[in-house]
Amino acid sequence: MRIGARRFEQSPYYACYANPATVLGVAAERFYPADIGEDKNEIYRALRSEAALFDVPEKPWQIEGPDAVPFLERIFARRVGTLPEGRGRYAIACTAEGGTYMDGILFRLGENRFWYVQPDGAFEQWLLAHRTGFDVTITDPHSRVLQLQGPNSMRIMADATGGAIDDGMKYFAAGFFDIGGQRLYVSRTGWTGELGYEIYSDGAITDHPRLWNDLFEAGAAHGMVFGSLAAMGVRRIEAGILDNLSDFDPSITPFEAGLEAFIDLDKEDDFIGRDALRNADRRTRLYGIKCPSITPVNGAKILDAQGPVGRLTGAAWSPGLDCGIGIVRFDEPGDWAGRTLSISTPQDHLVDCEVLTLPFYDRA
């Protein structure tokens, strides 16, 4: 079945990896490779022991102007004014009712110039709806994002930038670097829990196939491979990294999502949702489950002796843990960790699973 989808943006890297087995997904109105027919276990192995490159649909928005800081203080539940130039900060936007509307990374590129890199969801409309009274401009820099992740990623970036990036670049640091003669924004961030970097193109100015070739030339000596988000998704579940609109959405608060550490209730500037969050339950509803005998599936019910108590929002077989794993959203907060519950299979069988707090390992 062929589908016309012209409103969605095709990746400028698509021709670099497309093959007859390619399956595309859509997030933030951008196509991305959900599957390219690769050996997922091989990509996972490379990600854990060498390096893997991913074409991701994350979408930066540029917010700039004299009122950029007070505007962003209003939008986000994190302090913005204290963010230094050349740094990023994980920031959550809440609804007036305290729901978790969006999460992403806020970068400060200049005194009054920021990028917010969002996952899936309609964030531009949210920004535009709340800018009344603020002297700010919101634009799309048309930047496409590549994630380079894995223990060899620093060596690859060092080779690609002529040594400008090294182990002195700390987590959430960011800046402009020369890669093959092209000036590109790079941050030490990622969605895998591994050492990694994100490389942001400069819209139509960037020669994307050339950048792709330059990265693979730098990665050749370090075992770098390209993979779809299917392999990346396994690692993000293991690392307990949450996915907007899958694991959480506006129906649950950041506290219920286990994200209390990223909410600055006492910051000087008011933000959307603060009044609701002050009186909200601080207990979490998101946990992990381990299932030794099966690979769980998204949407599967989790049951106790009385019946359903939650459902899986993400699931996979973990090669590293050699068992099925998943993220479960319980219907109600509670002391779920350490309990043995049941998970339903597509055949309506019930299989035991163990509940634990996230992440699955390497908590430090």
N, C-alpha and C positions, 0 to 999 in steps of 0.2 A: 504494500500500500504506500503510495507516494503522497506526501502532505506538503502543501505550500505553507511556508512559515517565514515570509519575508520580513516580518516585524522583528525577528530575532537576528542577532548579530553573529555572523560566522567568524570563527577565529582566523586571524591572519597566519597562524601556524598550521592550519588544517591540511594544506597540501604536503606538509613535511612528514605527516604520519598516516594520512588517510589510506585505508585499504578496504577491500570488499567486506571485511568483518566488522568495520567500524560502526558503533552504535553511538549516536549523539544524545546527550541530555540537554536540558535547558535550565539555567539558573540566572537570576538577575537579567533576564531577557538576552542571554548569551548562550550560544551553543558551546558544549565542551565534550571531550571524548569520555563517555561513560564506560566504554569498552572498546578495545581495538583488537580483540581476539588473541591477546598475548597470554603467556603463561603467568598467571597471577602469582604463583608461588615464587617464580624467578624474580619478578618485580619486587615482591616483598623481601626476598633474600637480598637483592641489591640495595634496597632502601635501608635495611638494617645493617648491612656490612660494608657497602660501598657508596653508591649514590644513585638517585633516580630523579628524572626531570618530569614535571607534570604541567600540562596546559590547563589552567584553572579558570573558572568563570568569575572570580572575584572582580568587583567593579569599583574603582576609585571615583569619588566625587571631590571636586575642588570647592572649598569654601574660603573666600577671601574678602577683605574689606575692613574698614575702620572698626566695625562692630563684630568682627569674626569671633573674638574671644568671648564677649558676653553672650553672643548668640549660641555658641557651642556649649557654654556653661549651662544655658537653658535647656539645650537638647539632651545633653549627656549627664549620667549620674556619676561621672568621674570629674575630678578637678582638671580643668583645661589650661588655665593661666600658668600653672607651674610646669607645664610640659616644655622642655627646652627644644630649640631648633635641632634638627638632626636626630630626633628621637620619636618613637611611636609609643602608644599606650592603648591597651585594650579598653574599649569604652562601650557601654550599653545605653541604648535609648529606651525609655519606658513610656508606656501610655499613661494617661491621667489616672487610670485605675490601678497603676502599679504593675501592669503586665509587661512582659519582656518583648519589646517590639523589634529591636535590631541589636546585633552585636557586630563588632568589627574592630579594626585598628585605626586609630587617629594618629596621623603624622603631622608634625609641624615643619613646614618647609621654609617659613619665614615668619617675621613678627606677626603679620596678619594674614598669613596664607597657610591653609591646612589641606590635607587630603584625608578623607575617610574612606577606607576600603571595606566595602560591604560584601557579605555573601548573598544568598537569595533574598528576595523581598523587594518591595516598592519603597525605597528610601528617599529618592529624589522628591516624590510628592510630599512626603513627611516634612522634609526640609523646607520646601516651598510653602507649605501650609502654615509653618510657624515662623517665617522670617518677617512678618509684619512688625514694623517699628524698629527693625535692625538694618543698618547700612551694610549689607553683605551681598555678594554675588555668588551664585551657585552654578557651576558649570561642569560639564563632562569633559575631562581631559583625553578621553578616548584611549586610555591606557589599557593594554592587555597584559595579563600577569602570568609569568612562569614561576613555578616553585621548583627549586633545586634543593633536595633533601637527602640526608644521609651522612654518615661519619666522614666521607671523603669530600663533602661539599665545600668545605673551607679551602682545601687544596685546589679544587677546580676553580673556585672564584679567585683565588690568588693567582693562578695561571692566566685566567681570563682577563684580569685587571692589571697584569704586570706587577703584582705584589701589593697593590693599593689596598686590597682587602686581605686581612690576616687574622690571626687569633686574638688580636686586640679589639676587634669589632664585637661588642657585647650584644646580648639579646635585646631586641627592640631598638638598636641603633640603626640609623639609615642615612643615606646621602647619595650624591651623584658621583658616578664612577664611569671611567672610559672602558668600554668593552668593544674591542675591535674597531676603535675609532668612532664609536657611537656613545653619546653621553646619556646615561640611563640612571634612573633612581633604583637603588637596591636597599633592601632592609634585611636584617637578620631576624626573620620570623618564619612561620610555616604552620602547617596543619597536620603534622605527623608526630610531634613529640621528639623528633630527631633533630640534630644539628641541621640547620638549613637556612636558605635565603630565598627572598622573593625579588624578582626582577621585573620592573615596570617599564613598558615601552612608552614612547613619547608620541602616541597617535600616528598620523600619517608620516611624520618625520622619520620614524624608525624604519629601517630595512629589516623586517621581521625574519625572512629566510636567512639573511646574512647573520643576524644575531643567533638564530638557531644553529647555524653551521659553526659559528665561533664557539658556542658553548659546547657543542659535541667535539670540536677539535681539542678544547681544553679538557674535556671529560674523558677522552679516549684512554688516557694512561691511568685513569682512576676508576675504571669499571662502571661508568655512568650508563644508564639505560633510560629509555622513555617508557612511561606507563600511563594507563588510563586511571581515572579516579576510582575504579573498582579496587585496585590494589591499595591506593592511598586510603580508601575508606576503612579497610581492615585495621590499618595502623592507627588511624584517628580514634577508632573505638577502643583499641587497646590503651591508648594514651588518655582516654577519658575526655577528648576534645569534643565539645557539643556542636550540633548543627542546627542553625536557625531554621525554623518552620518544620523541623523533623523532631528533634529532641525537646525543644521548647518553642513557644509561640506566645502571643499576647494573653493567652488564657492562664498562664502561670507567671508568678513573680520571679525575679532573679534569685530571691532566697529559696524558693521551691526548686529552682534549677541548680542550686548549689553554688551560686555565683555571688554570694554575700560579700566576698573580699573585694569585689569590684564596684561596690556601691558606697559612695561617700555621702552618707546622710548628713554629716555635719559640715559639709563644705559651705563656704560663705555665700555662694550664689544659689538661688532656688533653681530647681530643675523639674521638668515635667514628671509627675508621679511621686514626688517626694512625700507629700502629705499622706498618700495612700500607703506608701512603704513604711512610714513610721509606725503604723498600727498593724502591719502585716505579720503573719506567722513566719518565724525564722527557720522553720524546719524544712528539710529538702524532700522532694518527691522523686528525684532522679538517682538511680543506683545502677550498678552493674550486675549481670548474672553470668554464671559459668555453668555450662551444660556439657559434661564429658561425652555423652552418647550421640548427640545430634548437632547439626548446624541449625540454629534457630532462624526463623524468618521474621522480617519486619511485620509488625502488626499482630504478632502472636499474643494471645492472652496469657497473663500470669495469674495463677489461682492459689488460694489457700484452701483450707478445709470447707469454708463457707461459700466459696465461689470466686469469680474474677475480682482481682484487686488492682490490676494494672495491665499495661500492654508494652510490647517492645517497640521502640522508636528507631532502633538501629541494631543490626545483627550480622554476624559473620563467623566463619571458622577461623580461629587464630592459629597459624602455624607455629608461632612462638610459644604459645601456651598449650598447644595440642588439644584444644577443646573448643566447643562452641561458646561464643560470648555475645553479649548484647547489652544495650542500654534500655532500662525499663523505666517508664513513667508510671508511678503508682497513683491511684485515684486520690489518695489522701496521704499527707505526711505521716511519718511514723518511724519507729526503730526497726527498720526492715533488715539492716545489715546483719549477717550471720544466720539468717533463717533459711531453711530449705523449703522451697515452694514448688509448684508444678507449672510447667509450660505446655501449652497446647501445640500439637503438630498439625500440618495441613490435613492429616488423616484423622484428626480429632482424637488422637492419643494423648495421654498425659505423661510427661517425662519430668523427673526431678531436676531442679536447678538450685544453685547456691547463690544467695544474694550477698553482694559486697559493696563497699564504698568505692567510688572511682578515684584514680585510675586503676587498671588491673595490675600494673606493676611499675617499678621505678618511680615511686611516689616523690622522691627528692627531686 
